[in-house]
Amino acid sequence: MYRIARADEAALGALFQKKPRSDRGVAPVTALSLPIRQISLAAREREALMGVAQGLDVPAVAASLGIAAGTVTSYLKSAKAKLHGVREIPFALAVAYATDSIPAPRLRDEVLDLPVEQSELIPLLAQGMKPVQIARKLNRVSKDVRQFAAELLVSLGARNYAHVVTLAWEHRLLTAADVTAWLVPSSPTSPAGELRERLGKIIGWDITGSGLPETLTIVSMVKDLVREGIGLYNEVSQLTSSIPRDSKAALEAAVVLGDIRRLRHVPRLTTQVDAAEYAQNVAREVTALLLILGMVQQEHARRSSADRGLHRS
């Protein structure tokens, strides 16, 4: 197990604390205000989509249209490409409904009260996510998510996840505003910001559960983190050489760098729990590097060119 000496827990918390954002002067997002519009689909593309919207599989849609199953697959592929390039059929259906590219299902007046465990799956399934991906996103056990998804199919009377989109639309559990919000590009995040988001999720993992990503997936992700950590390590080392060795930033950096030198040695990981524990340790160490990098950069900026030259090793 790895330990970061003198890791400032308050600073770690502040690193991941979201800053309040002012919405003053920003118009509310609605389906009408978002930059998407009706998409022109070919007649067969619409028919293929409308077939799977009823919960039919490709062979059943092909039989109803009197064409080959491979032809239906081709129509669905071309329709997905037009519908903002989405990859999964449920997402394509949601986009098609939101853009009036195919007729939307009739809305029902009755309210369908679903358990939270089921209702929270609807937008994720509608975006084409599989239960294992949802489990990872929600930090839940995969077995539980599969069970909740199966119960959602029963609650809605859905044949499959594509049919969930149609029935959720009928019950107003999924709307055009929801779908179009997914399609609006978010504000660009800096590389450091993206790294902080990833680290925050990893540190927050519940490693006592069994619903973690596949072990190989975790190992691959940890290797990426280690590479980024080594890059940060080298950057901190280089900057530290040009600030006074007795400064607080240099002393703190020396402690952190001494602790994190072991990042270069990745142990053999054979189980999900071992991989997850190691991922959390690496995440904490990379987080400490981010913190100390900021401190060293501030100290570096204070020094004049002459001062930095005097103290360069």
C-alpha positions in Angstrom: 0.0 0.0 0.0 1.2 3.5 -0.8 1.0 6.5 1.4 1.5 10.2 0.6 3.4 12.0 3.3 1.9 15.3 4.5 -1.0 15.1 2.0 -3.2 18.0 2.9 -6.7 16.5 3.1 -8.3 20.0 3.1 -6.5 20.8 -0.1 -7.5 17.5 -1.7 -11.1 18.3 -0.9 -10.8 21.8 -2.3 -9.3 20.5 -5.5 -12.4 18.6 -6.3 -14.9 21.1 -4.9 -17.0 22.5 -7.7 -17.0 26.2 -8.0 -20.4 28.0 -8.0 -21.4 29.1 -11.5 -23.5 32.2 -12.1 -26.5 31.6 -14.4 -27.4 35.3 -14.5 -28.2 36.4 -18.0 -28.2 32.8 -19.4 -31.5 31.8 -21.0 -32.9 28.5 -19.8 -32.2 25.6 -22.1 -35.2 24.3 -23.9 -35.8 22.0 -26.8 -36.7 25.0 -29.0 -33.5 26.9 -28.1 -31.0 24.2 -28.7 -29.1 24.0 -32.0 -30.7 20.8 -33.4 -33.4 20.5 -35.9 -35.3 18.0 -37.9 -33.0 15.6 -39.7 -34.0 14.3 -43.2 -34.1 10.5 -43.2 -34.8 8.3 -46.1 -38.2 6.5 -46.1 -36.6 3.1 -45.4 -34.4 4.6 -42.6 -37.5 5.9 -40.9 -39.3 2.6 -41.3 -36.4 0.7 -39.9 -36.2 3.0 -36.9 -39.9 2.9 -36.3 -39.7 -0.8 -36.3 -37.1 -1.1 -33.6 -38.9 1.7 -31.7 -41.7 -0.9 -31.1 -39.2 -3.3 -29.6 -38.8 -5.5 -32.7 -35.4 -7.0 -33.4 -33.8 -6.6 -36.8 -35.1 -9.9 -38.3 -38.6 -9.0 -37.2 -38.3 -5.5 -38.8 -36.9 -7.1 -42.0 -39.9 -9.5 -42.1 -42.4 -6.7 -41.7 -40.8 -4.7 -44.4 -40.2 -7.6 -46.7 -36.5 -7.0 -47.0 -33.3 -8.7 -45.9 -32.1 -8.4 -42.3 -28.7 -7.1 -43.6 -30.5 -4.4 -45.5 -32.3 -3.3 -42.3 -29.0 -3.2 -40.5 -27.6 -0.9 -43.3 -30.6 1.4 -43.0 -30.1 1.7 -39.3 -26.4 2.3 -39.7 -27.0 5.2 -42.1 -29.8 6.6 -39.9 -27.5 6.7 -36.9 -24.8 8.5 -38.9 -27.4 11.2 -39.8 -28.7 11.4 -36.2 -25.6 13.2 -34.9 -23.4 10.1 -35.4 -24.7 8.2 -32.4 -23.7 4.6 -32.2 -26.5 2.8 -30.3 -30.1 2.3 -31.4 -31.7 3.6 -28.2 -29.8 6.9 -28.6 -30.7 7.1 -32.3 -34.4 6.7 -31.4 -34.1 9.4 -28.7 -32.5 11.8 -31.1 -35.0 11.0 -33.8 -37.9 11.7 -31.5 -36.3 14.9 -30.2 -35.7 16.2 -33.7 -39.1 15.1 -35.1 -37.2 12.9 -37.6 -39.7 10.1 -36.9 -43.2 10.5 -35.4 -43.0 10.8 -31.7 -45.2 8.3 -29.7 -48.5 9.6 -28.3 -48.0 11.1 -24.8 -50.0 9.5 -22.0 -51.7 11.4 -19.3 -51.3 9.0 -16.4 -48.3 9.3 -14.2 -46.0 6.3 -13.9 -44.3 6.3 -10.5 -41.0 4.3 -10.8 -38.5 3.6 -8.0 -35.5 5.8 -8.2 -33.3 2.7 -8.9 -35.3 2.2 -12.2 -36.0 5.8 -13.2 -32.3 6.9 -13.0 -31.5 4.3 -15.6 -33.7 5.7 -18.3 -31.5 8.6 -19.5 -28.5 6.4 -19.4 -30.1 3.6 -21.3 -31.4 6.1 -23.7 -27.9 7.2 -24.4 -27.0 3.7 -25.4 -25.1 2.7 -22.2 -25.0 -0.9 -21.2 -25.6 -2.0 -17.6 -21.9 -2.5 -16.9 -21.2 1.1 -18.1 -24.1 2.4 -16.0 -22.7 0.5 -13.0 -19.4 2.2 -13.5 -20.9 5.6 -13.9 -23.2 5.3 -10.9 -20.6 3.5 -8.8 -23.1 0.6 -8.3 -22.7 -3.2 -8.4 -23.2 -4.5 -11.9 -25.4 -7.3 -10.7 -27.8 -4.8 -9.1 -27.9 -2.5 -12.2 -28.8 -5.5 -14.4 -31.5 -6.4 -11.9 -32.9 -2.8 -11.9 -32.8 -2.7 -15.7 -34.8 -6.0 -15.9 -37.3 -4.6 -13.4 -37.6 -1.4 -15.5 -38.4 -3.5 -18.6 -41.3 -5.1 -16.6 -42.5 -1.8 -15.1 -42.7 -0.2 -18.6 -43.8 -3.4 -20.4 -40.8 -2.9 -22.7 -39.3 -5.7 -24.9 -35.8 -4.2 -24.9 -33.8 -1.0 -24.3 -34.9 0.6 -27.6 -38.5 0.0 -26.6 -37.7 1.6 -23.2 -37.0 4.9 -25.1 -40.4 4.8 -26.8 -42.3 4.0 -23.6 -40.4 6.4 -21.5 -41.3 9.1 -24.1 -45.0 8.2 -23.9 -44.9 8.5 -20.1 -43.0 11.8 -20.3 -40.0 10.2 -18.5 -37.8 11.3 -21.4 -38.2 14.6 -23.2 -36.8 16.5 -26.1 -35.1 18.8 -23.7 -33.3 15.9 -22.1 -32.0 14.5 -25.4 -31.0 17.8 -26.9 -29.1 18.7 -23.7 -26.9 15.6 -24.3 -26.1 16.8 -27.8 -25.0 20.3 -26.9 -21.2 20.4 -26.6 -20.1 21.2 -23.1 -17.6 23.9 -22.3 -14.0 22.7 -23.0 -12.2 21.4 -20.0 -8.5 21.9 -19.5 -6.3 18.8 -19.4 -5.6 19.4 -15.7 -9.4 19.8 -15.1 -10.1 16.6 -16.9 -7.5 14.8 -14.9 -8.9 16.2 -11.6 -12.4 14.9 -12.6 -11.0 11.4 -13.3 -9.0 11.4 -10.1 -12.1 12.5 -8.1 -14.1 9.6 -9.5 -11.4 7.0 -8.9 -10.8 8.2 -5.3 -14.5 8.0 -4.7 -14.8 4.4 -5.8 -16.4 1.9 -3.4 -13.8 -0.8 -3.7 -15.7 -3.1 -1.3 -18.3 -3.9 -4.0 -18.0 -6.3 -6.9 -19.5 -4.0 -9.5 -16.3 -2.4 -10.6 -15.1 -2.3 -14.2 -13.2 -5.3 -15.6 -9.8 -5.8 -14.0 -8.0 -5.3 -17.3 -9.9 -2.1 -17.8 -8.8 -0.8 -14.4 -5.2 -1.9 -15.1 -5.2 -0.1 -18.5 -6.6 3.1 -16.8 -4.0 2.9 -14.0 -1.2 2.6 -16.5 -2.5 5.8 -18.2 -2.5 7.5 -14.8 1.0 6.3 -14.0 2.2 7.8 -17.3 0.6 11.1 -16.5 1.9 11.0 -13.0 5.5 10.4 -14.3 5.0 13.4 -16.6 3.9 15.5 -13.6 6.8 14.2 -11.5 9.3 15.2 -14.2 7.7 18.7 -14.5 7.7 19.3 -10.7 11.3 18.1 -10.6 12.4 20.4 -13.3 10.6 23.4 -11.8 11.9 22.7 -8.3 15.5 22.9 -9.5 15.0 26.6 -10.3 13.5 27.8 -7.0 15.3 28.2 -3.6 15.9 24.8 -2.0 14.9 26.1 1.4 11.6 27.5 0.2 8.4 25.9 1.5 7.4 24.9 -2.0 10.8 23.2 -2.6 10.7 21.4 0.7 7.1 20.2 0.2 8.0 19.1 -3.3 10.9 17.1 -2.0 8.7 15.2 0.4 6.0 14.5 -2.3 8.5 13.5 -5.0 10.3 11.2 -2.5 7.0 9.4 -1.7 5.9 9.2 -5.3 9.1 7.9 -6.9 7.5 4.4 -6.6 4.9 5.3 -9.3 7.4 3.9 -11.8 6.9 0.4 -10.4 3.5 -1.0 -11.2 2.7 -4.3 -9.3 1.1 -7.2 -10.9 -2.7 -6.8 -10.5 -4.8 -9.9 -10.7 -8.1 -9.1 -9.1 -10.6 -6.2 -9.3 -10.1 -5.3 -5.7 -6.3 -5.2 -6.0 -6.5 -3.2 -9.2 -9.1 -0.8 -7.7 -7.0 -0.3 -4.5 -3.9 0.4 -6.6 -5.9 2.8 -8.8 -7.0 4.8 -5.7 -3.5 4.9 -4.4 -2.1 6.2 -7.8 -5.0 8.7 -8.0 -4.1 10.1 -4.6 -0.4 10.4 -5.5 -1.1 12.1 -8.8 -3.5 14.4 -7.0 -0.6 15.3 -4.6 1.6 16.0 -7.6 -1.1 18.3 -9.1 -1.2 20.2 -5.8 2.5 20.5 -5.4 2.9 21.5 -9.1 0.6 24.5 -8.5 2.6 25.5 -5.4 5.9 25.2 -7.2 4.6 27.1 -10.3 3.5 30.0 -8.0 6.9 30.1 -6.3 8.6 29.9 -9.7 6.6 32.8 -11.0 7.6 35.0 -8.1 11.3 34.6 -8.8 13.0 37.0 -11.2 15.1 35.5 -14.0 18.2 36.4 -12.1 17.1 34.8 -8.9 16.1 31.6 -10.7 19.5 31.5 -12.3 21.2 31.8 -8.9 19.4 28.8 -7.5 19.4 26.5 -10.5 21.1 23.3 -9.6 
